[in-house]
């Protein structure tokens, strides 16, 4: 795993379980359609997998 992940919040966290809300916030996402670029690490992958139904993910590899 190398490179970066471009993560965008596409669905609202209103009415979601508290664990999902905390996970989305820890990824640095606060508002709808906000995008963050994070390093592709196992911990980030785990958080993304947990709330993947709320996100849009693009993989960017660094050559």
C-alpha positions as CSV (number, residue, x, y, z in Angstrom):
1,X,0.0,0.0,0.0
2,X,1.5,3.2,-1.1
3,X,0.2,6.4,-2.5
4,X,-2.8,8.4,-1.3
5,X,-6.6,8.1,-1.1
6,X,-8.9,10.9,-2.1
7,X,-12.0,10.6,0.2
8,X,-15.2,12.6,-0.3
9,X,-18.2,12.6,2.1
10,X,-21.3,11.9,-0.1
11,X,-24.0,10.9,2.4
12,X,-25.0,12.7,5.6
13,X,-24.0,11.4,9.0
14,X,-27.3,12.5,10.5
15,X,-29.1,9.6,12.1
16,X,-26.0,7.3,11.8
17,X,-24.6,5.4,14.8
18,X,-22.1,7.4,17.0
19,X,-19.3,5.1,16.0
20,X,-19.8,6.0,12.3
21,X,-19.9,9.7,13.1
22,X,-16.7,9.5,15.0
23,X,-15.0,7.6,12.2
24,X,-16.1,10.1,9.6
25,X,-14.9,13.0,11.8
26,X,-11.5,11.3,12.4
27,X,-11.0,11.1,8.7
28,X,-11.2,14.9,8.7
29,X,-14.6,15.1,7.0
30,X,-17.0,17.7,8.5
31,X,-19.4,18.7,5.7
32,X,-21.1,17.0,2.7
33,X,-19.0,17.0,-0.5
34,X,-15.8,17.9,1.5
35,X,-12.7,16.1,0.2
36,X,-9.6,15.1,2.0
37,X,-6.4,13.4,0.7
38,X,-4.9,11.0,3.1
39,X,-1.9,8.6,3.0
40,X,-2.9,5.1,2.1
41,X,-2.3,3.2,5.4
42,X,-4.0,0.1,6.9
43,X,-5.6,2.3,9.7
44,X,-7.1,4.7,7.1
45,X,-8.3,1.7,5.0
46,X,-10.0,0.2,8.0
47,X,-11.8,3.5,8.8
48,X,-12.9,3.9,5.1
49,X,-14.1,0.3,5.0
50,X,-16.3,0.9,8.1
51,X,-18.2,3.8,6.6
52,X,-17.7,3.1,2.9
53,X,-21.5,3.5,2.3
54,X,-21.1,7.2,3.1
55,X,-18.0,7.9,1.1
56,X,-16.6,8.1,-2.4
57,X,-13.0,6.9,-2.7
58,X,-10.4,7.4,-5.4
59,X,-7.0,5.7,-5.2
60,X,-3.9,7.7,-6.4
61,X,-0.7,5.8,-6.7
62,X,2.6,7.5,-6.4
63,X,5.1,6.2,-9.0
